[in-house]
Amino acid sequence: MFNAASEDVWTSLLNIGIWLAAIAAITGLVFWRGRRRGSKTIALDAALTLAGMWVLLSTIGIVVFAAKVFVVDWAELHGFTNIWLSWPAALPCSQFGDSAGTTLTCSGHSLDDFTVTNASLGLRALAGTAQATSLAFSTMPAVLVAAICFQTLRGRTFSRILTLTLTVGAAVVLVLGIASDLLGSIAATAGLREVFPPDSTWYPPVFQLTVTPLPFAGALGLLALAAVFRQGMRLDQERERLQLETERLQKDTEGLV
């Protein structure tokens, strides 16, 4: 995920463009080296390189999250809680949308991105686990793309190990996706409960948890892709069997002649 913040939109777009240009430069370098070597798998080489870098950076991020549990005394929470923060009274807004001009409708926002200082080890561990799980879930596409590219470059596109990888990947995506949805909110509510006493009006009385359809859709898509690769493997095996049968018949025919 690329983030950019500035006073005007063009500066933000420029910052995003720098990141995209860096990715394009790496891709271009891979293509250039492939052309020099006369490679016929340049696209696969580029995909494998970018996926590998993605996995490497995510691995570093997970290590950082784990280290922060023991190094710092604060916990970053990024899950939804049931606390609703009202807008300041000085913020110009219209309660019922009856303003003559363009204006905001008075509302508020939920608390879903905050930091707890002097957090306990348990809360820091829970927050770190939630962050690492979310990062691992978002990295799974790169892992699977790298696996497909690697096996294809080895000439084993439709192989048993790749269909097994996709099937296992579907289960991992489902588990990590559900865990990512749940752990973030659990950690956020636990953080507020550690900050406020039970008799406080800010103490969250319930855990408000939500699981999105994304993990299920991702797992279903990977299972379908695994079925496609499994069918391709069967066709390859059938093609090889027919080729061996044809060669055997040719040898038998030559022997008769």
Helices and strands as residue ranges (DSSP letters): H 9-37, H 42-71, E 74-77, E 84-86, E 93-94, E 104-105, E 108-110, E 114-117, H 121-153, H 160-195, H 214-256
